Amino acid sequence: MTAMFDNLSARLEGVVTKLRKKGRLSAADIEAALKEIRIALLEADVNLDVVRNFTDRIRTRAIGSATSRVLTPAQQVIKYVNDELTATLGGDSFKISFAPNPPTVIMLVGLQGSGKTTAAGKLGVWMRHKGRHPMLVGADLARPAAVEQLRLLAESGKVDFFSEPSTPVDVARSAVAKARSVGRDVVIVDTAGRLSIDDQLMAEMSAIERTCQPDYVFLVVDAMIGQDALATADAFAKAVNLSGIILTKLDGDARGGAALSVVEVTKKQIAFASIGEKLDEFDTFYPERMANRILGMGDVLSLIEKAERNIDATIAEKGAKKLAAGKFDLEDFLEQMQQVKKMGPLKGILSMLPGIPRELKDAEINEGELARIEAIISSMTRAERREPAIIDASRRQRIANGSGATSQGVTNLLRQFKDMQKMMKQMGVAGPSPTKKSAASRNSKKKRTRR
């Protein structure tokens, strides 16, 4: 779960837990649940009209629906909450259709500080990963630092970049012509922002839109600004033909009301979400998956996709085979730990797993402890990682000195790993048990004797 929805998620999970404990639901039970949902949404800074419409729709469905033969009344209400949360977040995920005659032109608009330039860079990288050949265009000439920032993002993300010292409209026009001539199939235009909305800004947006005829115009909204995002969205919607929303800073520690309000207020879908600082922490926004995560139901599909993007399948398979064969050593452990680290903080991974208790999700995970373990194992020789039994007192001290740990810390890690190996053997992970093996051996001896 992104930090943004943590408080809302905790409140709504509490409502879901109470409902699950009930069999039949009375009208009073439904109203009590709706009251808690209403309070949770308002505390998350969701727009009042959005909250009212949300709870009214659930009430109508809960009271007027026929009894399901599969679900209990409580389960039905939970399903309605999930359905309406998904609908409030936009329903289906946004689908981009690429222009039959390239390039597909995408224009980004938004206030200064919304994360627009960074979102342009991330969208360019996302397009490249999808097999496209994008070009980033620096048309925010009012702020020279924005052009340089976008150039650096393009360089880091291995994406083409274009800008020139003319006017924003001329930059956009020239960029489309340049992309067509060099075979770039996506053009992403980063336009100017302001600290607040003004007539000059809106006139410039309209002029660029008329000139380059974009296939998509995305409004970049900082998810942390709450209700202010709605007025911003409304103003841009009147100035340009918005196609959808890009939400930034979803990893921020805020209440998340903008994400739950902006769709209903603008009648436009959230197309993409930026969920971290890295260039690849950007993806299609999936309303159903986000609704599931907010309600504590996990997000296995996103977890699988994250694993597929970040984990080396060959290394993972090698580790699994050695684990099954009972030959999993500290070298394998280090490799697998480094693979998991690529997926991001463990707390984020836990939030995607269904059925994880709220207490565990809220628990502080000491990422520094994992770094300490990695440092200790990295300070061992390959022979020591493969055969920890050879690590004597002098070796222990050398490893401790090399990793910044204590000799006792090294001893504790070795003991914990040994205990883990024992536990895996007891669970049958490490192949046939000694009893079965000895029985097979005895049978083999009998056959040799008969011969």
Secondary structure, DSSP 8 states (H G I E B T S, - for coil): --GGGHHHHHHHHHHHHHHHT-SS--HHHHHHHHHHHHHHHHHTT--HHHHHHHHHHHHHHHHHS---SSS-HHHHHHHHHHHHHHHHTTSS-------SSS-EEEEEE--TTSSHHHHHHHHHHHHHHTT--EEEEE--TT-HHHHHHHHHHHHHTT-EEE--SS-HHHHHHHHHHHHHHHT--EEEEE----SS--HHHHHHHHHHHHHH--SEEEEEEEGGGTTHHHHHHHHHHHHS---EEEEE-TTSSS--HHHHHHHHHH---EEEEE-SSSTT-EEE--HHHHHHHHTT---HHHHHHHHHHHS-HHHHHHHHHHHHTT---HHHHHHHHHHHHTT--HHHHHHTSTT--HHHHHS---HHHHHHHHHHHHTS-HHHHH-GGG--HHHHHHHHHHHT--HHHHHHHHHHHHHHHHHHHHTTTTSS-HHHHHHHHHHHHHHHHH-
